[in-house]
């Protein structure tokens, strides 16, 4: 039985939704703009999952990171349920400025609480 993976689905969906690369881990060779995501929790039950996913949106400037995070927020809220049928609902917290302290890269972060089958 193949189980639905919200991480795999989002990594595949985000590039077409907002036009930047996406990965579950920060790549060692970072693109100038990209989204890194990870499932950070949730509450599963039989037949339904309620994952929480955090998105780190990187760009060359703080303004561009904010712009991409707002694009991602809007795509998640407006398009995800229509384009990924296993996703039933989405609620968003953020985005907020969250600079990467290691690389000093501009970064915004948001978290989505989803309901999936």
Secondary structure, 3 states (H helix, E strand, C coil): CCCCCHHHHHHHHHHHHHCCEEECCCCCCCCCCEEEEEEEEECCECCEECEEEEEEEEECCHHHHHHHHHHHHHHHHHCHHHHCCCEEEEEEEEEEECCCCCCCCEEEEEEEEEEEC
